[in-house]
């Protein structure tokens, strides 16, 4: 358990002493959030929910597509 505590403290001290790195990590995190939100909303619509009314219909469709 002491090993994990030492590793955690090592990284915490490293992140606390960063100057430019904090801004870069913030930019990276913001870009990832925007990227995944855009991908989720516009490029991966929930087609099963729009095309089928019940969970049973959705599951039957998926099983049919997988077993073809």
Helices and strands as residue ranges (DSSP letters): H 2-16, H 20-38, I 39-43, H 47-51, H 55-67
